[in-house]
Amino acid sequence: MPGYSYFVALHALLGTLALITFWSAAWMKKGSPRHRAVGKVFLLAMCGVIATGVPLVIEQIFFRRHLATGLFLAYLLPLTAQACWLAWRAITDKRDWRVMTSRIGWRLVLWLPLLTAIPVLAFGVMKSQWLFIGFSTIAFINAWQMLRFARRGPNRPNWHIVQHYQGMLGAGIATHVAFLAIGMQPVWRWLKTTMDVSPALIELFPWFAPLAVALIAAAWLGRKYGKPRTTRPAGAALQQG
């Protein structure tokens, strides 16, 4: 595809910026002006990563005929967009969760990852590819949580903080997966040839290690911010009915 190398370079550059700003924002005081400013840069960089990822999908499917790779990338892009959108809107719509769930963006980030996850899951089952099976289930879990949230409303007063850090962790998984799976490919090739390590373990580690770390971080943050409230917010009962 014409200009493909430029898209790859820009994709890598924006991914590096996202990785740096992710950790910079993580270590800053939450809610501070610097934290918000760096967080905005991170989300903008992630938007660029998603946009430049589209030509990569086109190249893999239509030019190189790598259907499996292209299919998986086509799923990861809307899944990453879902995390970024929720992290952003949870803060901007924190005064009324119903505003967030009524937006067109909410429906897009709900259904696009789910629809693209179906062929990924089918391919994973047919080919016994645990990477495809494992990652495709994320979209189904997220869709179930989003539908429940839209129907019942939040069960805690600081729902926007919880949704924000969950979205940022999801976006962080994408940046670290890209760094480990793509940026560190020479390291994994060296390990395969010099150490007695299972090739399957080396191939799956870059994908599932960031996910495992994010789940641990989510559990820790959940203990800090995720205590449910005892009374339901006004209007939640009507929304449920």
Buried (B, 14 or more C-beta within 10 A) or exposed (E): EEEBEEBBEBBBBBBBBBBBBBBBBBEBEEEEEEBEBBBEBBBBBBBBBBBBBBBBBBBBBEEEEBEBBBBBBBBBBBBBBBBBBBBBBBBEBBEEBEEBBEEEBBEBBBBBBBEBBEBBBBBBEEEEBBBBBBBBBBBBEBBEEBEEBBEBBBBBEBBBBBBBBBBBBBBBBBBBBBBBBEBBEEEBEEBEEEEEEEEEEBBBBBBBBBBEBBEEBBEEBEEEBBEEEEEBBEEBEEBEE
